Amino acid sequence: MNVSTSFIITGLFVFALAGFLGFETIRRVPRLLHTPLMALTNALSAISLVGSLVVLGRDYSTYATILGFIAVVASTINVVGGFLITDKMLRMFKPREKMKKPAPAEAEAAS
Protein backbone atom coordinates (compact mmCIF):
# COMPACT_ATOMS: atom_id res chain seq x y z
CA MET A 1 0.00 0.00 0.00
CA ASN A 2 1.55 3.27 -1.13
CA VAL A 3 0.68 6.35 0.92
CA SER A 4 1.06 9.71 -0.79
CA THR A 5 2.62 12.74 0.85
CA SER A 6 -0.58 14.78 0.49
CA PHE A 7 -2.50 12.08 2.39
CA ILE A 8 0.01 12.22 5.27
CA ILE A 9 -0.08 16.03 5.39
CA THR A 10 -3.89 16.03 5.38
CA GLY A 11 -3.94 13.45 8.18
CA LEU A 12 -1.49 15.47 10.29
CA PHE A 13 -3.55 18.63 9.70
CA VAL A 14 -6.74 16.90 10.86
CA PHE A 15 -4.91 15.48 13.89
CA ALA A 16 -3.56 18.92 14.89
CA LEU A 17 -6.95 20.55 14.38
CA ALA A 18 -8.65 17.88 16.50
CA GLY A 19 -6.03 18.40 19.22
CA PHE A 20 -6.59 22.15 19.36
CA LEU A 21 -10.37 21.76 19.27
CA GLY A 22 -10.26 19.13 22.04
CA PHE A 23 -8.03 21.30 24.20
CA GLU A 24 -10.33 24.32 23.85
CA THR A 25 -13.41 22.21 24.56
CA ILE A 26 -11.94 20.63 27.70
CA ARG A 27 -10.59 23.95 28.95
CA ARG A 28 -14.06 25.48 29.01
CA VAL A 29 -15.77 22.66 30.93
CA PRO A 30 -16.80 23.58 34.50
CA ARG A 31 -15.02 21.66 37.27
CA LEU A 32 -18.28 20.02 38.36
CA LEU A 33 -18.54 18.21 35.02
CA HIS A 34 -15.00 16.81 34.95
CA THR A 35 -16.03 13.41 36.36
CA PRO A 36 -18.68 12.65 33.69
CA LEU A 37 -16.36 14.01 31.02
CA MET A 38 -13.59 11.72 32.26
CA ALA A 39 -15.92 8.72 32.03
CA LEU A 40 -16.79 9.69 28.46
CA THR A 41 -13.15 9.97 27.43
CA ASN A 42 -12.50 6.55 28.99
CA ALA A 43 -15.23 5.12 26.74
CA LEU A 44 -13.67 6.78 23.69
CA SER A 45 -10.26 5.40 24.64
CA ALA A 46 -11.78 1.94 24.93
CA ILE A 47 -13.15 2.29 21.39
CA SER A 48 -9.70 3.23 20.12
CA LEU A 49 -8.30 0.22 22.01
CA VAL A 50 -10.69 -2.09 20.16
CA GLY A 51 -9.73 -0.51 16.84
CA SER A 52 -6.04 -0.88 17.54
CA LEU A 53 -6.55 -4.53 18.51
CA VAL A 54 -8.24 -5.11 15.15
CA VAL A 55 -5.27 -3.53 13.34
CA LEU A 56 -2.82 -5.55 15.41
CA GLY A 57 -4.69 -8.81 14.75
CA ARG A 58 -4.86 -8.47 10.96
CA ASP A 59 -2.15 -9.49 8.54
CA TYR A 60 -0.92 -6.05 7.53
CA SER A 61 2.63 -4.88 6.89
CA THR A 62 5.25 -4.86 9.63
CA TYR A 63 4.95 -1.07 9.87
CA ALA A 64 1.19 -1.28 10.50
CA THR A 65 1.68 -4.05 13.07
CA ILE A 66 4.23 -1.96 15.00
CA LEU A 67 1.91 1.07 14.94
CA GLY A 68 -0.97 -1.18 16.06
CA PHE A 69 1.10 -2.46 18.98
CA ILE A 70 2.01 1.09 20.02
CA ALA A 71 -1.67 2.06 19.78
CA VAL A 72 -2.71 -0.90 21.95
CA VAL A 73 -0.16 0.00 24.63
CA ALA A 74 -1.04 3.71 24.62
CA SER A 75 -4.80 3.06 24.65
CA THR A 76 -4.48 0.55 27.48
CA ILE A 77 -2.47 2.97 29.60
CA ASN A 78 -5.01 5.70 28.87
CA VAL A 79 -8.03 3.53 29.77
CA VAL A 80 -6.54 2.11 32.98
CA GLY A 81 -5.21 5.48 34.14
CA GLY A 82 -8.50 7.17 33.30
CA PHE A 83 -10.52 4.68 35.32
CA LEU A 84 -8.16 5.04 38.28
CA ILE A 85 -8.47 8.82 38.20
CA THR A 86 -12.25 8.65 37.79
CA ASP A 87 -12.49 6.29 40.77
CA LYS A 88 -10.39 8.67 42.86
CA MET A 89 -12.56 11.63 41.84
CA LEU A 90 -15.77 9.74 42.70
CA ARG A 91 -14.39 8.81 46.13
CA MET A 92 -14.01 12.53 46.85
CA PHE A 93 -17.81 12.91 46.65
CA LYS A 94 -18.58 10.14 49.16
CA PRO A 95 -19.35 11.41 52.66
CA ARG A 96 -16.71 10.67 55.24
CA GLU A 97 -17.59 8.79 58.39
CA LYS A 98 -17.78 11.05 61.42
CA MET A 99 -15.98 10.11 64.60
CA LYS A 100 -18.32 8.59 67.14
CA LYS A 101 -18.70 10.53 70.37
CA PRO A 102 -18.18 8.42 73.48
CA ALA A 103 -21.33 7.52 75.38
CA PRO A 104 -21.86 9.43 78.63
CA ALA A 105 -21.29 6.26 80.71
CA GLU A 106 -17.94 5.64 79.00
CA ALA A 107 -16.89 9.26 79.54
CA GLU A 108 -17.60 9.10 83.30
CA ALA A 109 -15.79 5.77 83.66
CA ALA A 110 -12.71 7.17 81.99
CA SER A 111 -12.42 10.06 84.51
Contacts in CASP RR format, 6 or more apart in sequence:
PFRMAT RR
TARGET T0000
AUTHOR 0000-0000-0000
METHOD contacts of the structure
MODEL  1
MNVSTSFIITGLFVFALAGFLGFETIRRVPRLLHTPLMALTNALSAISLV
GSLVVLGRDYSTYATILGFIAVVASTINVVGGFLITDKMLRMFKPREKMK
KPAPAEAEAAS
1 61 0 8 1.000
26 37 0 8 1.000
29 37 0 8 1.000
34 89 0 8 1.000
35 86 0 8 1.000
35 89 0 8 1.000
35 90 0 8 1.000
35 93 0 8 1.000
38 82 0 8 1.000
38 85 0 8 1.000
38 86 0 8 1.000
38 89 0 8 1.000
39 86 0 8 1.000
41 82 0 8 1.000
42 79 0 8 1.000
42 82 0 8 1.000
42 83 0 8 1.000
42 86 0 8 1.000
45 75 0 8 1.000
45 78 0 8 1.000
45 79 0 8 1.000
45 82 0 8 1.000
46 75 0 8 1.000
46 79 0 8 1.000
48 71 0 8 1.000
48 75 0 8 1.000
49 72 0 8 1.000
49 75 0 8 1.000
49 76 0 8 1.000
49 79 0 8 1.000
51 71 0 8 1.000
52 68 0 8 1.000
52 71 0 8 1.000
52 72 0 8 1.000
52 75 0 8 1.000
53 72 0 8 1.000
55 64 0 8 1.000
55 65 0 8 1.000
55 67 0 8 1.000
55 68 0 8 1.000
55 71 0 8 1.000
56 65 0 8 1.000
56 68 0 8 1.000
56 69 0 8 1.000
56 71 0 8 1.000
56 72 0 8 1.000
58 64 0 8 1.000
102 110 0 8 1.000
END
